[in-house]
Structure formats: structure tokens, C-alpha cells
Amino acid sequence: MGSERVLFVDHTGQIGGAELILLDVVAGRENSSAFLFEDGPLAKALVERKLKLIISKWGSGLSQFRRDSKWLAAAPLVGRLAAIVEEIALASRSHDVVYANSQKAFVLAAIASVFARRPLIWHLHDIISPEHFGAMQRRMQVMLANARATKVIVPSQAAASAFIAAGGKRGLIEIVPNGLALPPEPRTAAELRQSLGLPQGPLVGVFSRLAAWKGQHVLLEALTGLPEVGCIVVGDALFGEQAYAAELKQMVLARGLADRVRFLGHRGDVPKLMKAVDVMVHPSIDPEPFGRTLVEAMLAGVPVIATNAGAAPDILEGGRAGTLVPPNDAKALAHAIASVLSRPESLDGQLAYASLRAKARYSVTQMLEAIGLVIRKLQAGAAA
């Protein structure tokens, strides 16, 4: 597979949810290259997958430019951004298709496509909405997508609807749910906790990068009403959100939660950690375009509590495959956690259904086949 020469473009050298998807997509594409704005763990992982790696000479530090920042703040960076556009355009000429894996990567790749004239895929991992982006950013994204993108891949109907509502062309959209596979872990939760040094007793977990819109603070507030429940917070601040991470740790101290909450940082053993908790909580306060950790928990046989927004209601089938709560409602979240923990034996049917649903709808094989078909069609069209 993967004989097409694809230039994969990403703005960061770190590995977040979108980059985990990218690492699956690039597997077996040894004729392809990856263009990153900056070096980091992602670069190493891409080289391990035998892609040719191109690191921008001008992109270092741009990943810290937050997506909700005012575009005027980027004015001093215009020269560097123009240089990156030139780099992308030059690299594009030796490839059949350009594949932008982030919003920042897409903006510069779209401008570069004016000069390189290669089919351009935008894998849109965000929901284009006022909660996530400023008005000028939304207008620029949609304008460039309508003018330069050949296809826009989104992971959910929620992300597709937001793109169209913002003015994006419906014909550009290709809905491809994110896919993943979770290796089996035969040990029990108690055995895993012992091996990982985690506390016994009721334990919940939240697994995502630390960012205000991800809602970790809502879970911490909920824990103040659940005195017997422990919590692990897995993830770290990746894109200029260190202040929020510090606020969370201060909140733990102020609420008297220090003996019950553990910050584990970025981890490479999330599947093990997820199977070690009694409940996986997905507390985002703004709509999410997908929810990788929801599917991971469903595959792991762990009960899920998620906010009723974005793609979560679809993934959990309106609550049949998990529990939905209102966004930014600590009391409702605490009640849901207490309810799930009090009746584990009654959840067997829900967990079995969730596992079947995840395997049927969100397999990595299905995702790769769908994305591969998009790439092949664009490559064939460009060659015609």
C-alpha cells in the first residue's frame, strides 16, 4: 500500500490526538515525506515509520501560537510564515498529494498550493466554531478551504456540520471516523494498579492534553463532593497552556484533593492506565470533533462518562454506550460518577454493547481504507 507520494504537513513536533491519527495514516507510506514546523517526538516517530523528514528552518515555536489568539498577534511573524510557505511549496513539487494534518499546517499549505498546484487534503481535527476559533480565523479557514482544498476529511458529523455552518462547501467534506486498536490487557484492574503504583479504591481517570476547554477543572470540582474517589489526570500542556496546568495543580491544593489526585503527565501506556480505572471521564466544556479516549475506553471495557456535546453523543449513541452529562456542570458530573460506581454489575450490558460498537464503527482498518481511497482518487485525478 501507499505507493502515492504524499507530503504530510503538521505544525508541531509534539504528539497529541491528531498526531496519533497521523502516525496511523502514514504507516506503510515509505514513498512519502513529512514536513514539520519544528522538531520533537513526532519527528522521531515519523522517521521510525520510514518517511523522509523535512524540518522547517523557520517554524520553531509557532506551535505555541494558540488557536484562539488574535491574528494580529501573528503580524511580527509574517516573514517567517512566508518562508515556511516557500518551503512547503518547494517540497510539494516532488509529491503527488499534500496532506495538511492541522489548522496551522493547512493555512500555510493552502497558500503554498497556489504555487505548487498539487491536490490538497485538509484533515480537519477541530470543530470550526466560536468556542474554538476567533471570527477572523474561521473566515480565513473556510475561505482557504473553499478556494484551495480538494477534500476536507473530518472525523464526525458534528465536525462536518460545523464546517458547513461556517460557510464551507458541503462537497468538500469526507467523513472518516477516527480508528484505533487497543491491545488486550489480561490483568485485572487491581493487578494493573499495583504494577503501576496507583491507589486502590474507586478511581476515575481523565486522559487528554491539559487545556481549559478540555474541562479537567470540572472533574476536579466534581471530586470535592466525592470524598472516597481517587483520580488520575493523564496528559500535559502542549500548546502554550502551561498556565492552565499550573491552575489545576493549585486547585487540587486549594480543594484539599492532594491525597486523591495524581498528575501523571504525558504517558505512552494510556491503554494500561485506562484499564486500571473504574470510570473514564471525558469532561470537555466545548464541543469536540471526535473523542479518541471515548473509543479507547469502549474497547477497554471501561465505563464512560462524557459531556453531551460535539461528537460524544454520536460515539456513545445518545447514551446507550455510555453516560452523557451537561457540559461544565460539576454537580451533574459528580452525580453520574457516583451512580456508575454504585452499580458496576448493572453496566455489563452497556459495556458489551460499547465494545461491539467501537469495533464495528471505529476500527483503524476502516479509517485507513477510507483515507487511502481519498488519496488514490486525488492522485489519479491529478495524473489524468
N, C-alpha and C positions, 0 to 999 in steps of 0.2 A: 504494500500500500504506500501511498504518499509519494508518487513519482513527480507530482507537481512541485514546482519551485515556488515556495511561499515565503514571503518576508513577514514574519511575525513581529509586531511593534508593541512595546509596553513601556510605560513611563517610569516604572520603578524597578529596583533591584531586589526588593523585598518580596516575600511570598505571602499573599493574602488569598482570600477566597477566589478571586478572579484568576490569580496566577496558578492556583491549584488546577483549575479547569484548563488553563493554557498548557500546563505540563502534561495533561492527558491528551490534549489535541495534537501536540507536536510529536507524540510517540510514533516512531517508525517513519518520520519525515526527514530522512538524512540528507535529502537534496535541498532542504530548506535552510533558512537563516533566521536568526533572532536579532532584532535591533532594540537595545535597551538604552534608556536615557542615562542610566547610572549602573555601576557595578553592585554586586551583592549576592546573597544566597540564591536568588533566581538565576543569575548568570551561571553559577556552578551547576545548578540542576539542569539547565538547558544544554550545557556542554556535555553533561553525562548522558543526555539523550542524543548526542552526536549532531547537534545543529552547529552550523557556523555562527559564531557570536560576533556581533558588532556593538561596541560600547561607544556612545556619543562622546565626543570631545567637549561638548558644551552643556550636557544635561544634568550634571551633578547638582543635587539639592533641589531640583524642580519638583520632586515628589512631595516636598514639604509645603508646596503652594496648595493650600486647601481648596477643595472644590467649591466651598461656599464663600470663598474670598471674592472681593470686588475685582473685576477685570482690570480696573485702573491700576491696581497694585502690581499688575504684571508689566506695566509700561517700561520700567527700567530694564526689563528682561528681553525687550523686543529684538535686540541684536543677537542674543543667544538663541532665541526661538527661531529666528530666520536662519541661523547657521544650522540648527537641527533639521529644519525643513529641507535645506540643501542636502544634508547628509542622507535623509530618508529618500529623497528623490534620486540621488545617485545610486543608493543601494537597491531601490525598486527596479531599476532598469535591467538588472540581471535576474529578475524574478518574474513569474507569471501572474501572481496574485499578491496583493498586500492585505494583511490581516491585522487590524488595529484592535488591541485587547483591552483598551481603557479609554476613558473620555479624553484625557490629555493626549494620548497617543493618536486618537482619531483626528482631533483638531489639526494637529501638525501633519499627519499623513494625508488628510483631505487636501490641505493646501499643497503638499508635495505632489499629489496626484495631478494637479494642473500641469505640471512639468513632466512627470514620468508617464502619465497616461496608462496606468495599469488598473485592472478591476480592483475595487477596494471593498473589503468586508469590514464592517464595524461590529464587533461582538460587544453589545451593549449590556453591561452587567449592572446597570443602575436604573432607577426609576426617574425619568425626567419630570420633576415636579418642583413646586416652590419649596417643599420641605428639604430638598436636597441641593438645589441649584438656584442661583440668582436669575433674575429675568433676562439679563443680557447673555448669560451663559446658555440658558435654554434656547434663546433665539439663535445664537451662533451655532449651537449643536444641530438644531433642526435645519437651519439654513444650509449648513455644510452637508448634512446627511442627504437632504433633498437634491442638492446640486452635485455631490461628488460620490456618495456611497452607491455601490452596485447592489449590496444586500446589507441589511441590518439584522443580525442574529440576536434574539432576546430569549431569556430562559423561561418566561411565563407570560400568560395572557395579561397579567397586571402590568408588566413592563411594556408589552405591546400597546395596550390601551393608553398608557401614559404618553408614549411616544406619539401616537396618533392624535391624542387630545392636544398635545403641544404644537401640532401642525405638521408632523411628519407624514410622509406618503405611506399609505397602507400597503402599497405594492412592494415596498422595500423590505417589509417585515418577514422574517422566517423564525417561527417559534421552535426552539430546540431546548427542551428542559435539560438542565444540568444533570449529568450522570455520574455515579460513583459506585465503587465496590468496596465493601467493608470486609476485611479478613476475619474469619471466625476466631473467637477467643473462648476456649473451652473452660477456663477457670471461672469460678463464681465471683460475684462482686466482693464478697468478704476476702477471698484469696487475693484478688487484684488490689484491694485497698491495702492489705498487709504488705504486698510486694512493692507497692508504690509509696508507702508511708502515709496513707490517707487515714483520717479518723473513721472509726466505726460509728454506728448510729445513723439516723436519717440524714441523707446527703443529697444536695442538689448541685447541679453544675450549669455554668453558662460558658459557651465556647464561641468566642468571636474576638475580633480586634477591639481594643478599648476605645470607644468613641461615644459621645453623648447620645447620638441618635440610636445607638445600639441598645441603650437602656439598662446598662448594668446597675446604675444607681437606683432604678425602680426595684430591682431584685433585692438590693441591699436594704432598702426601706421596708420591703415586704418581710425580710428576715427579722426585723425588730419585733414583729408580732408572732414569731415562730421560735420561741426560746430553745427548743430542743433540736433545731435543724441546723446542720452544718452546710458549708458551701465552698466549692472550688470555682475560682474565676480563672479561666484559661484563655490566654491571648495577651497581646501587648499593644501599646500605642505605636502605630506605624507611620501615619501621615500627618505629623505636626500636632498630635493630640496628647502630648505628654502632660499638659496641664490638667486634662480630664482624668488621666490615670492617677495623678497626684491627688486630685479631689476625691476620687474613690477611696484611696487609702486613708485620707483624712476622715472621710465619712465613716469608715469602719471603726476608727478610734473614737470618734465623737458619739457613735451609737452604741458603743460597748460591744462590738462584734468581733474584736480581735481574736478571741479564742475559738471562733466558729467559722471565720472566713480565711481562706488561703488563696493568695495570688500566686499562680504557678507560671505566669509569663507565657511566652510562645513555646509551644511544645510540638514535638514530632510524633508523639504517641497518643494523639487525640482518640483514636478508636478504643484503646485500652482504657483511657480515663473515662470515656463516655460510658462504657460498660460497667464502670465501677460506681456510678451514681445511681440513685433511686429515681431521680427525675431530671430530665434535661429541660432547661428553661430558655426560651427564645424571646427576650423582653423588649425588642425594638419598639421605639416610640414613633418612628416614621415608617412608611411602607417600604418593605424590602422587595427587590425584584425577584429574589428566589429565597433560598434558605437551606444552604448545604447541610448545616448541622441538624436541621429537621430530618432530612433523609438519612443522615448518618445514624441518628437516634432510632429512627424507624427500623433500619436494618439491624441495629444492635439489640432490638427488643427492649428499648428503654422508653418509659412513658414520656410524652412530650407535652409541654405547656407553652403556647405561643400567643402572641398578640394577634388580634383579629384584624389584620391589615396587610396590604400588599399581596404577595404570593402565598402566604401561610394558609389562608382559608382553603385555597385550591389544593395545596400539597396535603393538608390534613382532611380534605374532603368535608369541609364545613364542620369539623369536629368529630367525625366518625373515626379518624385515625389519630386523634389527639384531643387536647383540651384547648379551647380558644378563650382568651380574656381580652377586655378592652385595653387599648394602648395607654401607657402612662398611668395605670391605676394600681398602686401598690396594694391596696386593700383587697381588690379582686384577685390579684396575683397570689397574695398570701392565702386567701380562702381556697383557691384552686390547688395550691401546693399541699395544704393541709388535707383537702379532700382526697387527692391522689395518694398521699402517703397513708391515709387511714384505711384504704380499701385495695391493697395491691392485688389480692386474689380475684377481685371483680374486673380487673383490667386485662385478663388473659385474652379474651376475645378481641378487644381493641388492639392489643399488641400484635396478635397473629394477623389481623387484617392489615395493620400498618406495614408489617414486614412484607406481605404479599404485594401490597400497593407499591411500595418502594422498589421492589424487584421488577415489577411489571412496567412501571412508568419512568423510572429514573435510573436505568442501568447505564453504565459508561459505554457499553457496546452500542446501544441505541443512539446515544449522543454522538459518538464518533462516526457512525454510519451517516447520520443526518448532516453533520458538518462536512464530512468528506464529500458527500453528494453536492453540497453547495459549492465547495471549492472546485470540484471537477467540472461542473456546469459552467462556472465563470471562466475557468482556464480554457475550456473548449470554445466558449463564445469569443474569447479574446483571440484565439488562434484562427477562427473562421474568417 
